Amino acid sequence: MDLAIVGAGRVGTSLAVLWQRAGHRIVAVAGGPATPERAARFLPGVPVLDAVEAATGAEIVVIATPDAVIATVCREMAEAGALGSASAVVHASGATGLDALEAAASVGATTLSVHPLQTCPTVEAAVEAIPARRSRCTALGEDGFALGERLARDAGGHPFRLADERKPLYHAAAVFASNYVVTVTALAESSNASPASPTRSPRSRPCRTRRSRTSAGSARPRRSPGRPSAATRSPCTAQPRSAGRARARRGAAVRHARATWRWRSPSARAASRHQGREAVEEVLVRWR
């Protein structure tokens, strides 16, 4: 198939490289200031044009621009008559719905979305990582799904179908599984490296103080002969008692939450999941 890539950034260029390897012809690419250099390196011989010129004459037009301009770019190409020969227009966004391609659908093109479930920090990394990964396909009909699955497989991916209205939840799950994990890990590493949190020796253990009752009823610590006192112990092994109490309170709160969730009725759990889904979708609408 003859493909035009509009928005040949990291994602668009990496997909173009993989599709070219699978035997498709990349007729043209369009993009920003860095596109000519990127195309010369990864897609030698492919012309770099503006969006309208790139789409003209292509069988499949792939829009891999930022989400905020997908609808605008699609409308400009449709109004210029550049989609007359295109049988399909595809966008590569994870969260944007197919309504962004309404202008293409109005001139008779099949609209669909193909999104590789993979971060693309560089073109080289993406070309290596996208094959063998899952790729989400969204379309309005069987023909669109079939084309999306073919494009995903030709890029080396494993396609799965997803309804258009489920995309916000899908994208939120991807953000939690990737972006949030990386962020939390970085925060943990920076917290561990903080001077306020000295690194403990692997063999060091928190000090445990035994208490015994005196005749007056007061508590006093008891330690075995030869054991260093709290005043002489290394700061790496001594821990404030408040830290232990805080951990105990957190553990109790988690156990209480789990028990509460476990004993709720199935209908109540289903309602909670539905409300959570609506909340996620509401947040994602604000992002778009």
N, C-alpha and C positions, 0 to 999 in steps of 0.2 A: 504494500500500500504506500501511497505518497502522503507523507505527513509534513505539516508545518508546525513549528514550535513557536508560540507567541509567549514570550516571557522566558527566555533561555537563561535562567539563573542556574543555581546548583541543581535543583530538582529537575527542571526542564532539560538541561543539558545532559544530565546523567541518564534520564529516560531516553533521550534521543540517541545517545551512544549505544544503549542496550538494544533499542529497536533497530538501529542500523546494523548491529551485529546479527540480529535475527533475520535480516534480509529486507527490511523495509527501507524505503528511500526517503531521506530527509530533504525536502525540496528547498526549504528556507527556514531561517530562524529570525526572530525579532526580540529586542530586549533593550537594556539600558546601556550606559557608557562602557561597561566592562564586557558586553556581549561580543564585540568583534574579536578581542584578544582571546576570550574563552572559546569561541567557535573555531578560531584558527588553530588552537591547541588541541581541542578534543573532536572537532568536526571539520577537518581540513577539506576545503573545496565547497563547503555549503555556504551559499550566499547569505549575507546579513542584510535584511531589508526592514522597512517599517511594518507594522502589524497588518495593514491593509494589503500591501504588496506581497507579504509572506503568505497570507491566507489565500490569495487569488490563485486558482488552479490546483490547490491542494485537495486531496481526497478526504483527509482527516485533519482537522485543525485542533491542536492541543493548546489550551490556555493554561500556562503555569505561572501566571503573574501573582502578586500578592492578592489576598482575598478581597481587599477593599476595592480593587479596580477590575475585577473579573467581569462584572455586569457592564461597566463602562466600555471596556475594550471590546466585548462581544457586540454591544450595540453599535459601536463605531464601525466595526467590520460589516455588520449586517446592513447598516444604512448606506455604506459605500458600495454595496453589491459584491463584496469579496467572498461571501459564503454561497454564491450561486452554484458553484461546482462541488461544494463540500457535502458529502453524504452524512457526516457526523461532526459535532463539535464536542470536545471533551475538556473538562477542567480537572486539575490535579489537587484541588483543595480538600482538606480533611473535614472542615466544618461547614463550608458554604453549600447551600442547597442548589438544586437544579433550576430554581427560579431565576438564578443569575444568568442562565443561558436562554431565557425566554425569547430574546431577540432572534437567536439562531433558530429556535423552534418555530417562530413565526414565518420564517422563509423556507420551512420544510426540512430542515436538518434534524437528524436524530441527536438528542442531547443525552449526555451521560457524564459520569465522574469516575475517575480511577485514582486511588490514593494509596501509594506504597506505605505501609505501616513501618516507617523507618526514618530516623533522623538522618539528615544529609549535611554534615558540617563542611564537606568539600565534595567536589565532583568525583575525585578519585575514590574517596571513602564510600560515597553513595553507589558508584558503579560496582564496587566490591560487595556492598552490603545488601542492596535491593534484591538480587537473585536469592532465591530460597526463603524470602520473607513473605509474609501475608500481604495481600493487596486488596483493599476494599473497593468493590464495584457497586455503583448506584445508577439506576436507569429507570425510565418510566415504562419500558416494555421489554419483551423478550429479545428483540433485535438489539436493543441497547445493551442489555446484560451480556448477550453473546459476544458483542464486539468488545466490551470492557474486559471480559474474561480472557479473550484472545490477546488483547494488548498486555494484560497483566502477565499472562504466561510467556509471551514473547519477550518480556523484560526479565524473565526468570522467576517471577513470583508465583505465589499460590493464591488465586483469587477466592474471595467469598462475597456473597451478595448481602447488601444492607439497604433497607428501605430509606427513602430520603428523609422522612421525619425522624429517623433514629440517629441521624448523623451528629447532632449536637451532643448526645449522650456518648456516642462512640468517641468523638474527639475529646470530650472531657476525660473519659477513661484513659485515652492515650496520654493526655497531659499528666494525669496522676501517676501513671505507670512509668513515664519517662522523665519529664521535666521536674516533677516534685521529688522523685527519688534522688535525682542528681542534686537538687537544691538542699534537701535534708542532709544528704551525705556530706556536702560541702560545709554546711553549718556545723555538723558534728565534728568534722575534722578541724575547723577553725576554733571551735569551742575547746577541743582537746588540746590544741596547741596554745591556748591562752595561758598567760602566766598565773592566772587565778586558779587554774586547774592543773596542778603538777602531775606529771606522768608517774604512775605507780609502777614499782617493780613487779614483774609477773609473779614473783613468789610472795609479795607482800599481801597481807590479809587484814581486813578491818579489825580493829581492836574491840574485843567484847569484854565489858566490865561486869563482874558479878557483884551482886549486892546482898548483904546479910543484915538482918535486923539486930539492933542492939537492944539492950534491956529498956532503953528509953523510947524505943520505937522508931528511931531515926535510921536512915539508910547510909551505909558507908561502903566504899569499894573495897574489895578484897583481892589481893593479887598473890600469886605464888612466889616463894622465895627466889630471888635471882632475876625475877621478871622486871624489866625497866618500868619506871613510873611514867605517868602521862607527861610529866614535865621534861623527861629525858628521851622520850620516844621520838623517832624520826617523823618529821611532818608528812612524809610520804605514806606512812602507815597509819597515822592517827587520823580519825575522822570525827567530825562533830556529831553529837547525838542527834541534832536536829535533822541531819541528812537521812539518818535511818528512819526517823519518824515520818519524814516527808515521803520516803519510798513506801513505807507501810500504808500511809494514807492514799497514795496513788494506786497501790495494789488493791486496796479495799474498794476504791471507786470503780476500778475496772471490773472487779468481780461482781459488784452490784449492778453495773450496766449490763454485763453479760447475762446475769440471772434475770434481770428485768426483761431483756429482749427475748430470752428463751421461753419465758412463761407468758408472753403476750399471745393473744389469739392470732391464728393465721390471717384473719381479715385485717387486724390491726397492723400486722407486719407488712402486709401488702399495701395498705394505705400509706404507711410510712415510706416505703420504697417509692410509691407514686409521687408523693410530695417531694422527696429528695430529687427525683428525676426532673420534676417541674422547676425546682430551684436551680438545678444545674443548667437547664435550658434557658432559664431567664438570665442567668449570668452570662452565658455564651452569646445571647442576643445582644447584650450590651457591648461585648467585645467586638462584634462584627461591624 
